[in-house]
């Protein structure tokens, strides 16, 4: 029989653990945005060496599973003399992995813009920097917003993988709770509800921003 009290009691410790899920996801996407912008700039560079480097970065990170990247980062940093907490290694890994997808999202958005806009701006004497900051980037951000929100939602779900390095986020907390109560169905259903709630909130914020920026 399904135990409703166990299901309801599971929300307390799982919601407490959700702060690590949000922390890893939030800091990871912030780091990914910064690195992704640099990789996007390299991919659009006129220098072939930069474009090849960006292509190699994206190919490697999209071709290797996040779990393997996480384990590599967790065990590589101590080998090269860098000792950081497990949560720092998780944030760095998630950010680096996200940067590959974000770079491709922005590259695609910029490439989808009509080239005539930049050409017209250059024809009337606008500086290249003004063309990028006032014409290209604002439109690219709006076009890429749905894909970026989708990437953030994927990161929230992928953050469950950081449990393998000992971080007590929602998935690891639910495993511990299930082992204690011997009621895995109720506990994992509560964990699913928490993930669903977080992602519904993120999707709602994304729709709101998309509407506001499109006006």
Backbone as CSV, one residue per row, in Angstrom:
resi,resn,N_x,N_y,N_z,CA_x,CA_y,CA_z,C_x,C_y,C_z
1,UNK,0.837,-1.203,0.000,0.000,0.000,0.000,0.878,1.262,0.000
2,UNK,0.409,2.244,-0.734,1.109,3.522,-0.775,0.897,4.257,0.537
3,UNK,2.011,4.719,1.139,1.953,5.395,2.439,1.987,6.909,2.244
4,UNK,0.841,7.559,2.410,0.771,9.012,2.255,1.596,9.732,3.333
5,UNK,1.565,9.294,4.607,2.414,9.967,5.608,3.900,9.925,5.255
6,UNK,4.380,8.784,4.779,5.786,8.701,4.377,6.077,9.634,3.213
7,UNK,5.147,9.687,2.259,5.296,10.582,1.106,5.395,12.032,1.563
8,UNK,4.524,12.456,2.457,4.523,13.842,2.925,5.734,14.139,3.801
9,UNK,6.122,13.181,4.648,7.270,13.385,5.524,8.583,13.485,4.749
10,UNK,8.613,12.934,3.550,9.842,12.960,2.756,10.188,14.350,2.250
11,UNK,9.197,15.234,2.162,9.450,16.557,1.584,10.383,17.405,2.433
12,UNK,10.332,17.234,3.762,11.181,18.038,4.630,12.665,17.906,4.311
13,UNK,13.249,16.706,4.460,14.686,16.548,4.156,15.018,16.758,2.685
14,UNK,14.093,16.432,1.785,14.392,16.601,0.362,14.402,18.073,-0.033
15,UNK,13.505,18.855,0.533,13.520,20.290,0.256,14.777,20.941,0.832
16,UNK,15.235,20.441,1.960,16.477,20.954,2.544,17.661,20.636,1.626
17,UNK,17.652,19.447,1.041,18.735,19.058,0.129,18.635,19.790,-1.206
18,UNK,17.448,20.285,-1.541,17.256,20.952,-2.835,18.094,22.217,-2.958
19,UNK,18.537,22.778,-1.826,19.365,23.992,-1.916,20.678,23.699,-2.618
20,UNK,21.199,22.483,-2.480,22.428,22.127,-3.186,22.152,21.890,-4.669
21,UNK,20.984,21.354,-4.969,20.599,21.210,-6.375,20.534,22.573,-7.051
22,UNK,19.903,23.541,-6.386,19.788,24.887,-6.942,21.144,25.587,-6.984
23,UNK,21.971,25.348,-5.974,23.285,25.989,-5.930,24.167,25.511,-7.072
24,UNK,24.254,24.203,-7.246,25.088,23.652,-8.316,24.558,24.075,-9.676
25,UNK,23.237,24.029,-9.852,22.643,24.387,-11.138,22.819,25.875,-11.424
26,UNK,22.540,26.727,-10.429,22.621,28.172,-10.631,24.036,28.643,-10.908
27,UNK,24.984,28.210,-10.072,26.371,28.621,-10.288,26.934,27.988,-11.559
28,UNK,26.499,26.770,-11.848,26.964,26.105,-13.069,26.522,26.837,-14.320
29,UNK,25.259,27.267,-14.358,24.784,27.982,-15.545,25.435,29.351,-15.644
30,UNK,25.704,30.009,-14.507,26.383,31.307,-14.540,27.793,31.165,-15.111
31,UNK,28.514,30.145,-14.640,29.852,29.894,-15.175,29.780,29.488,-16.646
32,UNK,28.772,28.710,-16.985,28.611,28.291,-18.373,28.323,29.454,-19.306
33,UNK,27.574,30.449,-18.833,27.285,31.624,-19.659,28.562,32.397,-19.974
34,UNK,29.419,32.537,-18.964,30.668,33.277,-19.169,31.588,32.536,-20.131
35,UNK,31.835,31.260,-19.845,32.721,30.485,-20.706,32.098,30.297,-22.094
36,UNK,30.785,30.080,-22.124,30.108,29.903,-23.399,30.216,31.122,-24.290
37,UNK,30.172,32.323,-23.690,30.333,33.543,-24.487,31.724,33.605,-25.112
38,UNK,32.729,33.201,-24.348,34.098,33.202,-24.878,34.256,32.161,-25.991
39,UNK,33.676,30.984,-25.802,33.768,29.947,-26.829,33.002,30.368,-28.080
40,UNK,31.869,31.027,-27.901,31.100,31.518,-29.040,31.905,32.554,-29.819
41,UNK,32.561,33.456,-29.076,33.391,34.467,-29.739,34.528,33.813,-30.515
42,UNK,35.122,32.761,-29.936,36.192,32.056,-30.638,35.664,31.348,-31.878
43,UNK,34.450,30.783,-31.779,33.873,30.081,-32.926,33.548,31.033,-34.077
44,UNK,33.267,32.293,-33.740,32.936,33.289,-34.769,34.148,34.114,-35.184
45,UNK,35.305,33.786,-34.601,36.512,34.550,-34.906,36.949,34.346,-36.354
46,UNK,37.681,35.324,-36.874,38.232,35.208,-38.226,39.512,34.379,-38.241
47,UNK,40.035,34.061,-37.076,41.264,33.284,-36.995,40.937,31.794,-36.969
48,UNK,41.450,31.039,-37.915,41.148,29.598,-37.967,41.543,28.848,-36.699
49,UNK,42.647,29.267,-36.062,43.100,28.566,-34.860,42.061,28.665,-33.746
50,UNK,41.462,29.842,-33.583,40.442,30.019,-32.556,39.204,29.194,-32.876
51,UNK,38.820,29.155,-34.153,37.644,28.384,-34.546,37.867,26.893,-34.313
52,UNK,39.072,26.410,-34.613,39.369,24.991,-34.380,39.361,24.672,-32.891
53,UNK,39.900,25.594,-32.092,39.906,25.376,-30.643,38.478,25.309,-30.096
54,UNK,37.615,26.224,-30.571,36.219,26.220,-30.128,35.516,24.937,-30.563
55,UNK,35.784,24.493,-31.782,35.160,23.263,-32.280,35.613,22.051,-31.468
56,UNK,36.891,22.022,-31.089,37.405,20.918,-30.276,36.769,20.928,-28.895
57,UNK,36.648,22.111,-28.303,36.025,22.257,-26.976,34.595,21.730,-26.995
58,UNK,33.824,22.180,-27.968,32.417,21.790,-28.059,32.286,20.303,-28.344
59,UNK,33.090,19.783,-29.253,33.000,18.370,-29.616,33.315,17.466,-28.439
60,UNK,34.361,17.811,-27.675,34.741,16.969,-26.541,33.663,16.978,-25.464
61,UNK,33.180,18.166,-25.098,32.238,18.269,-23.983,30.864,17.708,-24.347
62,UNK,30.486,17.800,-25.610,29.203,17.219,-26.004,29.316,15.716,-26.267
63,UNK,30.534,15.234,-26.467,30.719,13.820,-26.760,30.980,12.955,-25.546
64,UNK,31.382,13.576,-24.438,31.688,12.829,-23.210,30.549,13.046,-22.207
65,UNK,29.997,11.984,-21.619,28.902,12.150,-20.656,29.293,13.026,-19.473
66,UNK,28.321,13.751,-18.947,28.582,14.630,-17.811,29.103,13.854,-16.605
67,UNK,28.609,12.652,-16.400,29.071,11.849,-15.269,30.563,11.572,-15.374
68,UNK,31.031,11.227,-16.572,32.458,10.971,-16.777,33.256,12.262,-16.577
69,UNK,32.750,13.376,-17.075,33.426,14.658,-16.866,33.532,14.989,-15.376
70,UNK,32.468,14.715,-14.651,32.455,14.995,-13.212,33.502,14.164,-12.483
71,UNK,33.587,12.891,-12.814,34.573,12.031,-12.167,35.996,12.423,-12.558
72,UNK,36.200,12.801,-13.816,37.522,13.256,-14.251,37.951,14.501,-13.480
73,UNK,37.030,15.467,-13.364,37.357,16.699,-12.651,37.615,16.421,-11.173
74,UNK,36.805,15.577,-10.575,36.914,15.297,-9.146,38.242,14.640,-8.803
75,UNK,38.725,13.755,-9.699,39.969,13.052,-9.413,41.187,13.724,-10.038
76,UNK,40.965,14.590,-11.036,42.091,15.248,-11.685,42.648,16.392,-10.846
77,UNK,41.761,17.194,-10.249,42.222,18.377,-9.515,43.215,18.035,-8.399
78,UNK,42.977,17.022,-7.558,43.979,16.684,-6.536,45.311,16.215,-7.136
79,UNK,45.258,15.559,-8.300,46.485,15.075,-8.925,47.390,16.235,-9.326
80,UNK,46.792,17.336,-9.801,47.588,18.495,-10.220,47.783,19.493,-9.081
81,UNK,47.461,19.063,-7.843,47.744,19.894,-6.674,46.679,20.896,-6.312
82,UNK,45.479,20.764,-6.859,44.381,21.686,-6.539,43.356,20.939,-5.706
83,UNK,43.259,21.299,-4.446,42.307,20.647,-3.548,41.119,21.581,-3.311
84,UNK,39.973,21.202,-3.825,38.768,22.003,-3.672,37.667,21.110,-3.117
85,UNK,36.651,21.702,-2.472,35.531,20.884,-2.010,34.812,20.216,-3.175
86,UNK,34.104,19.149,-2.865,33.391,18.413,-3.911,32.383,19.298,-4.622
87,UNK,31.734,20.194,-3.895,30.720,21.044,-4.530,31.358,22.021,-5.516
88,UNK,32.595,22.465,-5.227,33.297,23.347,-6.166,33.640,22.592,-7.445
89,UNK,34.096,21.356,-7.303,34.393,20.547,-8.487,33.132,20.299,-9.299
90,UNK,32.010,20.111,-8.610,30.747,19.877,-9.311,30.315,21.115,-10.082
91,UNK,30.409,22.285,-9.450,30.020,23.531,-10.118,30.900,23.787,-11.342
92,UNK,32.202,23.588,-11.185,33.128,23.801,-12.306,32.798,22.862,-13.455
93,UNK,32.550,21.592,-13.135,32.248,20.616,-14.186,30.944,20.948,-14.895
94,UNK,29.915,21.255,-14.124,28.618,21.589,-14.723,28.742,22.838,-15.585
95,UNK,29.490,23.842,-15.099,29.674,25.063,-15.869,30.422,24.831,-17.168
96,UNK,31.481,24.050,-17.100,32.262,23.760,-18.310,31.426,22.966,-19.310
97,UNK,30.685,21.981,-18.817,29.845,21.188,-19.709,28.769,22.058,-20.353
98,UNK,28.139,22.915,-19.553,27.083,23.781,-20.077,27.619,24.771,-21.098
99,UNK,28.881,25.180,-20.949,29.443,26.185,-21.851,29.428,25.725,-23.299
100,UNK,29.606,24.429,-23.527,29.617,23.915,-24.901,28.254,24.084,-25.548
101,UNK,27.207,23.778,-24.805,25.851,23.895,-25.347,25.438,25.361,-25.482
102,UNK,25.806,26.176,-24.511,25.466,27.592,-24.570,26.176,28.272,-25.732
103,UNK,27.435,27.916,-25.951,28.175,28.502,-27.071,27.493,28.183,-28.396
104,UNK,27.021,26.952,-28.548,26.337,26.577,-29.783,24.979,27.261,-29.901
105,UNK,24.299,27.442,-28.782,23.005,28.151,-28.802,23.203,29.584,-29.284
106,UNK,24.197,30.277,-28.714,24.443,31.664,-29.104,24.985,31.759,-30.529
107,UNK,25.835,30.827,-30.904,26.366,30.841,-32.275,25.238,30.666,-33.281
108,UNK,24.314,29.766,-32.976,23.178,29.559,-33.859,22.262,30.766,-33.922
109,UNK,22.041,31.423,-32.756,21.176,32.598,-32.722,21.786,33.748,-33.520
110,UNK,23.084,33.957,-33.356,23.760,35.034,-34.095,23.765,34.727,-35.589
111,UNK,23.995,33.455,-35.932,24.009,33.077,-37.335,22.649,33.180,-38.001
112,UNK,21.579,33.120,-37.198,20.226,33.198,-37.760,19.779,34.624,-38.038
113,UNK,20.520,35.600,-37.534,20.130,36.994,-37.760,20.385,37.383,-39.211
114,UNK,19.501,38.171,-39.801,19.719,38.622,-41.184,21.004,39.443,-41.284
115,UNK,21.931,39.080,-42.138,23.196,39.824,-42.233,23.006,41.251,-42.720
116,UNK,21.884,41.515,-43.359,21.651,42.862,-43.870,21.572,43.921,-42.790
117,UNK,21.194,43.520,-41.575,21.105,44.497,-40.492,22.487,45.040,-40.133
118,UNK,23.443,44.139,-39.960,24.793,44.579,-39.630,25.413,45.338,-40.797
119,UNK,25.120,44.898,-42.002,25.666,45.590,-43.169,25.093,46.991,-43.291
120,UNK,23.797,47.147,-43.007,23.185,48.474,-43.065,23.742,49.391,-41.985
121,UNK,23.958,48.826,-40.798,24.526,49.619,-39.718,25.940,50.072,-40.051
122,UNK,26.713,49.181,-40.648,28.069,49.558,-41.041,28.044,50.610,-42.135
123,UNK,27.042,50.530,-43.018,26.958,51.487,-44.126,26.667,52.906,-43.644
124,UNK,25.961,53.031,-42.520,25.666,54.374,-42.004,26.723,54.856,-41.018
125,UNK,27.793,54.071,-40.878,28.927,54.535,-40.094,28.982,54.069,-38.653
126,UNK,28.179,53.098,-38.248,28.244,52.592,-36.882,29.530,51.803,-36.669
127,UNK,30.123,51.969,-35.499,31.339,51.234,-35.165,31.010,49.753,-34.963
128,UNK,31.954,48.853,-35.249,31.697,47.417,-35.053,31.225,47.074,-33.639
129,UNK,31.799,47.754,-32.652,31.384,47.462,-31.274,29.922,47.836,-31.056
130,UNK,29.496,48.990,-31.606,28.104,49.404,-31.462,27.166,48.474,-32.220
131,UNK,27.618,47.978,-33.351,26.790,47.035,-34.116,26.504,45.785,-33.287
132,UNK,27.534,45.295,-32.599,27.361,44.092,-31.785,26.506,44.358,-30.552
133,UNK,26.790,45.435,-29.841,26.105,45.679,-28.568,24.692,46.211,-28.727
134,UNK,24.406,46.883,-29.833,23.103,47.526,-29.994,22.193,46.831,-31.003
135,UNK,22.759,46.001,-31.854,21.943,45.359,-32.890,22.003,43.837,-32.795
136,UNK,23.207,43.284,-32.841,23.346,41.832,-32.932,23.014,41.145,-31.614
137,UNK,23.702,41.527,-30.543,23.552,40.813,-29.272,22.144,40.903,-28.675
138,UNK,21.493,42.081,-28.646,20.125,42.111,-28.094,19.169,41.150,-28.793
139,UNK,19.243,41.088,-30.116,18.368,40.169,-30.848,18.758,38.716,-30.605
140,UNK,20.055,38.451,-30.538,20.510,37.078,-30.312,20.090,36.575,-28.936
141,UNK,20.137,37.453,-27.943,19.730,37.053,-26.590,18.253,36.672,-26.568
142,UNK,17.409,37.483,-27.218,15.981,37.190,-27.258,15.721,35.875,-27.988
143,UNK,16.390,35.677,-29.114,16.185,34.452,-29.890,16.663,33.212,-29.149
144,UNK,17.708,33.362,-28.351,18.289,32.194,-27.680,17.671,31.915,-26.318
145,UNK,16.791,32.811,-25.830,16.263,32.660,-24.473,15.534,31.337,-24.251
146,UNK,14.631,30.914,-25.150,13.972,29.610,-24.907,14.959,28.451,-24.813
147,UNK,15.965,28.446,-25.680,16.958,27.367,-25.636,17.794,27.432,-24.369
148,UNK,18.100,28.648,-23.892,18.878,28.789,-22.662,18.083,28.313,-21.453
149,UNK,16.788,28.628,-21.416,15.946,28.146,-20.322,15.865,26.626,-20.348
150,UNK,15.747,26.069,-21.543,15.720,24.616,-21.668,17.026,23.997,-21.173
151,UNK,18.148,24.657,-21.467,19.438,24.159,-20.995,19.522,24.215,-19.470
152,UNK,18.974,25.260,-18.865,18.976,25.363,-17.411,18.129,24.251,-16.791
153,UNK,17.000,23.949,-17.398,16.155,22.858,-16.903,16.893,21.526,-16.993
154,UNK,17.594,21.324,-18.104,18.385,20.095,-18.252,19.485,20.022,-17.202
155,UNK,20.084,21.166,-16.870,21.134,21.174,-15.855,20.576,20.824,-14.483
156,UNK,19.386,21.301,-14.180,18.774,20.963,-12.890,18.587,19.457,-12.786
157,UNK,18.117,18.837,-13.857,17.940,17.383,-13.834,19.281,16.659,-13.819
158,UNK,20.258,17.194,-14.563,21.573,16.550,-14.606,22.336,16.718,-13.298
159,UNK,21.929,17.699,-12.483,22.630,17.914,-11.210,22.504,16.712,-10.285
160,UNK,21.565,15.816,-10.569,21.452,14.602,-9.756,22.716,13.757,-9.827
161,UNK,23.514,13.948,-10.895,24.739,13.165,-11.044,25.808,13.541,-10.027
162,UNK,25.726,14.754,-9.463,26.766,15.171,-8.523,26.691,14.380,-7.227
163,UNK,25.637,13.580,-7.068,25.545,12.744,-5.867,26.675,11.720,-5.807
164,UNK,27.290,11.399,-6.969,28.344,10.383,-6.971,29.607,10.869,-6.271
165,UNK,29.753,12.179,-6.086,30.926,12.693,-5.376,30.564,13.121,-3.959
166,UNK,29.416,12.671,-3.481,29.080,12.856,-2.077,28.295,14.100,-1.734
167,UNK,27.779,14.820,-2.711,27.001,16.024,-2.429,25.563,15.615,-2.122
168,UNK,25.042,16.098,-1.004,23.715,15.704,-0.540,22.644,16.567,-1.206
169,UNK,22.457,16.344,-2.520,21.373,17.051,-3.206,20.127,16.159,-3.183
170,UNK,19.128,16.496,-3.973,17.831,15.835,-3.862,17.933,14.328,-4.100
171,UNK,18.657,13.928,-5.135,18.715,12.496,-5.461,19.411,11.702,-4.368
172,UNK,20.553,12.206,-3.891,21.271,11.469,-2.836,20.467,11.461,-1.541
173,UNK,19.806,12.575,-1.243,18.977,12.621,-0.038,17.812,11.643,-0.137
174,UNK,17.242,11.511,-1.339,16.137,10.565,-1.505,16.623,9.128,-1.370
175,UNK,17.840,8.840,-1.830,18.393,7.501,-1.664,18.576,7.169,-0.182
176,UNK,19.101,8.154,0.566,19.287,7.942,2.004,17.947,7.782,2.714
177,UNK,16.970,8.581,2.312,15.645,8.511,2.918,14.970,7.182,2.602
178,UNK,15.123,6.711,1.377,14.519,5.431,0.999,15.155,4.274,1.770
179,UNK,16.463,4.354,1.993,17.149,3.298,2.740,16.735,3.288,4.205
180,UNK,16.345,4.463,4.714,15.945,4.554,6.119,14.503,4.110,6.340
181,UNK,13.629,4.516,5.447,12.199,4.230,5.611,11.762,2.912,4.975
182,UNK,12.589,2.374,4.080,12.226,1.183,3.315,10.956,1.401,2.502
183,UNK,10.732,2.674,2.117,9.581,3.026,1.287,10.085,3.817,0.072
184,UNK,10.771,3.154,-0.855,11.379,3.895,-1.962,10.364,4.573,-2.880
185,UNK,9.208,3.961,-3.101,8.228,4.549,-4.015,7.794,5.929,-3.547
186,UNK,7.434,6.030,-2.287,6.954,7.298,-1.754,8.053,8.365,-1.764
187,UNK,9.267,7.953,-1.417,10.370,8.911,-1.333,10.755,9.412,-2.725
188,UNK,10.886,8.495,-3.675,11.290,8.917,-5.011,10.187,9.712,-5.715
189,UNK,8.946,9.428,-5.389,7.857,10.227,-5.938,7.916,11.654,-5.389
190,UNK,8.259,11.793,-4.115,8.430,13.127,-3.534,9.587,13.859,-4.203
191,UNK,10.687,13.130,-4.473,11.819,13.750,-5.166,11.419,14.203,-6.571
192,UNK,10.626,13.368,-7.249,10.156,13.744,-8.587,9.307,15.005,-8.526
193,UNK,8.488,15.135,-7.514,7.649,16.335,-7.362,8.505,17.582,-7.146
194,UNK,9.581,17.446,-6.392,10.455,18.599,-6.146,11.145,19.029,-7.432
195,UNK,11.675,18.066,-8.181,12.297,18.404,-9.471,11.273,19.054,-10.408
196,UNK,10.070,18.511,-10.432,9.021,19.062,-11.293,8.685,20.488,-10.888
197,UNK,8.578,20.745,-9.595,8.260,22.089,-9.111,9.347,23.088,-9.505
198,UNK,10.604,22.700,-9.327,11.714,23.590,-9.685,11.679,23.907,-11.177
199,UNK,11.497,22.890,-11.984,11.541,23.096,-13.430,10.321,23.844,-13.948
200,UNK,9.167,23.662,-13.326,7.996,24.448,-13.709,8.208,25.925,-13.394
201,UNK,8.841,26.191,-12.266,9.148,27.589,-11.915,10.128,28.194,-12.919
202,UNK,11.143,27.432,-13.290,12.116,27.924,-14.268,11.457,28.167,-15.626
203,UNK,10.584,27.249,-16.036,9.885,27.431,-17.310,8.988,28.660,-17.272
204,UNK,8.336,28.903,-16.128,7.487,30.084,-15.998,8.293,31.367,-16.067
205,UNK,9.439,31.394,-15.398,10.304,32.576,-15.458,10.797,32.800,-16.884
206,UNK,11.142,31.714,-17.571,11.600,31.832,-18.949,10.529,32.415,-19.856
207,UNK,9.284,31.955,-19.707,8.191,32.496,-20.526,7.950,33.971,-20.224
208,UNK,8.055,34.327,-18.939,7.867,35.733,-18.562,8.955,36.612,-19.186
209,UNK,10.212,36.184,-19.091,11.305,36.962,-19.669,11.200,37.051,-21.181
210,UNK,10.808,35.945,-21.793,10.650,35.942,-23.249,9.584,36.947,-23.675
211,UNK,8.479,37.001,-22.916,7.400,37.941,-23.230,7.846,39.379,-23.025
212,UNK,8.548,39.619,-21.916,8.969,40.981,-21.593,9.997,41.496,-22.592
213,UNK,10.933,40.646,-22.982,11.989,41.069,-23.881,11.502,41.173,-25.319
214,UNK,10.409,40.489,-25.629,9.894,40.546,-26.987,9.050,41.787,-27.231
215,UNK,8.604,42.428,-26.146,7.735,43.595,-26.286,8.506,44.782,-26.796
